[in-house]
Amino acid sequence: MGAVSQLRRTDRLIVGSFDAAAHVLQQRARVVVLGAATLMLPMMAANLLLSVLAFRSFDTFQSAFGDRGYIGAESGQVFVAIVLQSFTAHVVGTYAAAVLVPFQLGTEPTMRAGLGMVLRRLPLLFGTWLVTHWWALLMALGIATQPSAVGPLLLVLWPLVAVASTLGLLVGPVIATERLGLRSVPRAVRLVRTRFGASWAFVVVTGLVSGSLFLFISQLPYLVESTGLLTLGSYGYLVQGVTLEIALLIVVPLSALATAQLYLQLRVHAEGIDLWQAAEQAFGVRA
C-alpha cells in the first residue's frame, strides 16, 4: 500500500497551522530540532561571540556605529541579532518545509535530505532574502543607531511591517517544494494574495506568540536573580546571551513549521492539492 497523505483542508488557517506544526514537532522532534539547530549554529555562535567580546572588553568595546562600552555592545549586538535572525529564519523556514510537507503528504522526511537541499540552495536563499527582507536591514540599522526614534515609529508603522513580512512569508516553502529558483518570489506573492487577510493575520499572531514566548524565556535569568536564588553578577550579560539562543532554538522552528503548514493550506484552498493527493492514492495516478 502506498503512503497515506495526512493533508486535510481546514478553514481555520491560523489555528490549524499552529496545531499541525505542534503535531509535526511532536512526531518528528529529532529531525526538526537537530536540523534547525544545525542551521542556527552560525547565528548562535556569532551572537555568543559578540557577547563574550563585549564581556571581556566591556570598557573598550566599540561597535561599527562608533558607540563604545555598554552602548556599543548593545547597539552592535542588536544589529547583528536582527540581521542574522532574519536570514536564519528564512533558511530554517525552508528546512521546516522540507520536513513538514513530505510528512503531511505521506512520506518520511529525513534530516540529511532537508539539510542537503538547504545547503545547495544557500546562494538562492541569500538572494531571495535580500529581495524580500531589505526592509529588515533598514529596521536593524535604525534600531541599533536611533532606538529612541525608531521604537515609537515602529509602534505606528507595524501594520506596514506586517505587510512586508507577509509578502515574503512563503518564499522558503516555495523554494523547498517547487524548485522555481528566483521565480519563487513572485510565486509566493501570488499564493499569499489568494488569502492575504488570513496570511497577514498569521504574521501578526505569529509575531505575538513567538515574541511572548521568546520574551518569557529570555527574561528567565533576571527572574531567577530577582528571587535571590542565584546571583549572576558580572556574568549576567553572558548568561543572557546564552538564554537568548535557547529561546530562539525553541521559537524559530515552531514558527517555521506553522508557516510551512500555512503554505500547504493555501495551496489546498487555492489549488486543491488535497484532491490531487486523494486521486493519486485512490487511482495511482496524479489528477
N, C-alpha and C positions, 0 to 999 in steps of 0.2 A: 504494500500500500504506500502511496506517495505521501509526502509531508502534508500535514494539515495546517492550513492558514489559521491564525488566531485573529486576523484582522476583521473587525466588526465596525459598522457605521455607528457613530454616536452624534447626537445633536448638541451634547454638552461639550463643546470643543475644548474649553479651558480646563474644567474639572476632569473631563475624560482624559486629556493629555497627561495631566499630573498623575492621575490614577494609574494609567498604563505605564508611565515612567517608573513609578514606585514598584509596580509588579515586575517589570524587567530588571530593575535594580535588585530586587529581592531574589529573582530566579537566576540571574547571571551576575551576581555581585563581583566575583573574582575577575571576570572578563572586563566589566565596566570600570571598576575602581582601579585595578592594576594598570589597565591600558591608559586610562585617563591620567593616573599618577605618572606614568612614563612620559606622556606628552607634556605634563605640567612641570616636570623636573627643572627644565631650563628657567622657567619663570620663578619657581620657588627658590632655586639656587641664586638667581640674580637678586631677588628681594632679601634673602638672608645675608648674602654677601654685602649688600649695601647697609643692612642693619649692623653687621659686625664691624664694617669700616667706620660707620658713624659712632659706634660704641667705643672703639679703640682710640679714635681721634676726634673725640667729641668737641673739643675746644677749637680745633683747627680744620674740621671738616668743611669743605666748600663744594657747593653744588654747581652744576653747569649754568645756573642762573645768577651766580655771583653771591648767593647767600652763604653765610658762614655759621658754624656752630650748630645749635639746635635747629634754628630756622633753616639752615642749609640742608641738614639731614632730613628734615621733614619735607621740604619742597622737592628735593631730589628723589626721595623715595615715593612720594605721591605721584610724580610724573612717570617714573619707571613702572610703578604698580599699575596705574591706569592703562598705560600703553600695552604692557606685557599681558595684563589680564584680558584686555580686549582681544588681542591677537590669539592668545591661548584659548579663550572661549570659542573663537572661530574654528580653531583646529580641533578642539575637543568636541565641538558640535558636529563636525564632520565624522569623527571617530564614533561618536554615540549613534549617529545614523547608520553607520556601517555595522553596528551591533544590533540596534533595535529593529531596523527594517527587515533583515533576514529572519530574526526571531519571530516577528509578527507575521511574516509570510510563510512560516513553517519550516525554515532551515536553521541549522545550528551555527551561530556566529562564533568566530574564533578571534582571539586577541592578535595572533600573528597576522591573519589576513587583514584585520582592521588597521593595525599599525603599519603594515606594509603599504596599504593603499594610501594612508595619510602621508607617510614619508615620501612616497613617489610624487605626491601632488603638493608638496610644501611650496614650491615656487608659485603654483597656481593659487594656492590658498593665500599666500602673501599678497599677490596681485589683487585678488578679489577683496581681501580685507582692506587694502588701501582704497579701492574704489568705493566700497560700501561703508567704511568706517573712518574716512578722512576727518569727519567732524569730531571723532573721539580724540584725535591728536590735538586739535584746537582746544577742546574742552580740557584735556590734561594739561596743556600749556597754560591755559588761563587759571585753572585751579592751583597749579604749582606756583605761579608768579603773582597772581592777584586774587587770592581766595576770598578776600573780603568783598570784592566787587562781583566775582563770578558766581559765588554762592547764592546771593539773592536773585541774580539774573536767572539761574537755573530753576529756582522756585517758580518763576513766572513762565519760563520757556520750556518746562519739562514736557508739555504735550508735543511740542515740535521735536524734541529729542526722542520721544517715544515713536513718533512717525518715522524719523530717520532710522531708528533701530528696527522698526517693523519692515521697512523696505529691504533691509539686508538680512532679515531673520532666517530665511530658508536657504540661503546660498550654500551653506555647509552640507545640509542634507541632499540638495540637488547635486552637488559635486560628488557626494559619496555614492549616490544611487543611479544617476542618469548620465554621468560621464560626458558632459557637454562642454567642458573647458570653460573659456571665458563667457560662453553663451549661458552659463549657469546663472549669471546675474540677472539678465532680462527674464529668463525662465522663472527664477524665484520671485521676481517682482510681479509677473503675471499671475503666478499662483497665489500670492498673498492678496492680490486685488480681488480674487474671487470671493474672499471673506475678509475684507480689510478691517471692518469694525471688530470682528472677533480676534483677528491677528493683533490689532493694536491693543485691545483689552488684555490679550495674553501677555504681551510685552509688559504692560503696566503691572499685572498681577504677578508675573514672574519677578519683576524688579522688587515689588513689595515683599513677596515671600522670601526670595533669596537674600534681599537686603536685611530683613529682620533676622533671619537665621544666621547670616554672616555677622551681624552686629552682636547678637547674643553670644556666639562662640568667641568672637574676638575680644569681648569685654570680660571673659572669664578670669584672666589674671588679675584685673582690677577688683573684681568682685571677691576673689579669694583673698587678696591682700587687704581689702576693706574689712573683712571679718576678723582679721588678726591671726588667721590660721597659718599664714605664710608671709614672710617679708622678702620681697624681691630686691629691694634696694636699687643699686646701680645697674643690676641685670634686668630691670623691668623692661627696658627698651628692647633688649634682645629676646626676652620671653614673649613680648608682644608680637614681635616679628614671626616667631615660630607658630604662635597661636593663629595668626592671620593665614599662614599657609595651610594649617589644618582645616580652618574654616573653608578656604577655597576648595580644598580637596573633597569636601562634602557637598558644597553648594553647586559648583560648576558642573559635575557630572549629572546631578539630578535635573538641573535646568536644561542641559544639553539633551537628555533623553526626552524630556517633555516637549522640547522643540521638534525633535525628530518625529515624535508621535503626532504633533500638530501637522507636520508636513504630510504624513500618511493620511490623516483625516481630511485635510484639504483636498488631497487627490481623490479620496473616496467621494467627497461631496461634489467635486468639480468634474471628475473623470470616471468615476465608478470602478476604480481598480479592485474593489472588493468583489464586484461581479466578474471581473476578469479571472480573479483567483478562484472563485467558485466554479466557473465554467471549466477552467483548466483541471481542477480536482475531479469534477464530475465526468468530463469527457476526454481528458488527456490532451486537449489542445487549447491554445490561448484564444479567447474570443476576440 
